[in-house]
Amino acid sequence: PFSMNFNRGRTLLLLFFVSCILLAGLQFFGLFKERSITRDLALQELENRIDQKFGNQLQQLTSAIEKLSLQITHNAEDIESVKVEKFLKKLKAYEGFHNKVTSGKLSTKKKEVRFVKCYGYNGFGNAFQSLVSCFLYALYSERVFLLYPNTPFPFRQYFRSAPINYYAHNLVEDIKETNLNPEDLICEPFSNFNKKAYKLTGSWGYDYFGQTLQSNPYHNLTETLPLNFYQIIHNYLFQLTPKLQEKVEHFKREHFGKYNIAVQIRATIKKTENTGDWYKGKKDHEGHPVPPLSLFTQAAEMVSNQHKQYPFSDVKWFVVTQDMDLLHKLQSKYDSKIVFYQGKIVTTFDDNEEGQETSFMTWWLMGECDDHITTESSSYGTTAAARAGVAPIICNHGRWCARKLTPQPCQQTPYAQKDDAEYPVMPPPCLEGKTRNWYSVEASCAFFEAIIRDDPRYERGDSW
């Protein structure tokens, strides 16, 4: 009996303590709730007083900021439209001068006329960005722009006659030409180069040198050139033959959607053992690791999601790659969203006429797309985006993607690599004290506005 009474007493005592704790907890919660309600009421009262006293001023300030932002946007658009208008007028005036010389109406014997012969170097992209850069120099140095006779690309086969005759090689047959390195164009006025004829080529490595010309402090081209000057020059010089143009339009009618994203994956690869990761262990022809496929698809999905005004099936991915395994992988996952041009792609000039035309048509169709995702250091992709006037998303060997700040195809900007131990190049001495201007031009080519990383820690919505 004593043991039973002791156990009951212990149980009752335990219940008593538990009850006390519960009552204390309830009392604390009620007090906390009361204090929380009091605090919320105080905050609400403070907000009401601020709104009563400053509400009108805040609304006016917000409205003023919105109007100012809109005005700045409109002013920037107005400035840009003025730049485009002036540039087109300069182009028209140059056309008149060029045609007078090439038609013989302006005698080169009576008037000092200077020439520049431009060589389209190596691959498709390299050739066109080199020629556009060269034309920019001809335009501002008042030289007659001519294509170098031995340029390997079959221009006459693909393009109809341009507004200017850049095939008039007979005018310079007896003139000794001098090689002009684009780096020499940085520090001197263009008028200081007084030789009768120059040969300009991109074969020295950095085949797009538009940003080099913009950096010349004597000409201030950054202030006068429109943002899409590359697009204007390219479309001025190179216009498809009617036969090819119809071929392009037919493909677009049959396969393109209402919004089209070019996805160019440079994959001239050396295949290694399969490590389980679909793209791991693959390298491009220069030995760089190929960016993971997930980077390209993630970027393409993000761009697609930004255009939800179109049905899912109307946003197409125009895939450009030399790796058929990769293409089949994309088709199996995305099905009808994937569009491609049938045939072998060769990105340099060779004797394979069929492959060359397929490559050209693929490249031209990329330039017809609304947005661009391309592999770093691939001029084949960046020049297509530049022709479209689109700042592309670049996917890097270091496993990230980022959108460029400019459509200019300057993925090989020499002076942007100033911190690279392999390319320890600094601005030339003539720009000492003016490096801000120099770097601002270089930055427009080399820097990016946003990054996508191939990292599982990044959620898809946050990694843009």
Secondary structure, 3 states (H helix, E strand, C coil): CHHHHHHHHHHHHHHHHHHHHHHHHHHHHHHHHHHHHHHHHHHHHHHHHHHHHHHHHHHHHHHHHHHHHHHHHHHHHHHHHHHHHHHHHHHHHHHHHHHHHHCCCCCCCCCCCCEEEEECCCEHHHHHHHHHHHHHHHHHHCCEEEECCCCCCCHHHHECCCCCCCCCHHHHCCCCEEECCHHHHCCCCHHHCCCCEEEEECCCCCCCCHHHHHHCCCCCHHHHCCCCHHHHHHHHHCCECHHHHHHHHHHHHHHCCCEEEEEEECCCCECCCCCCCCCCCCECCCCCECCCHHHHHHHHHHHHHCCCCCCHHHEEEEEEECCHHHHHHHHHHHHHHEECCCCCCCCECCCCHHHHHHHHHHHHHHCCCCEEEEECCCHHHHHHHHHHCCCCEEEECCCEEEEECCCCCCCCCHHHHCCCCCCCCCCCHHHCCCHHHHHHHHHHHHCEEEEEECCCCCCCCCCC
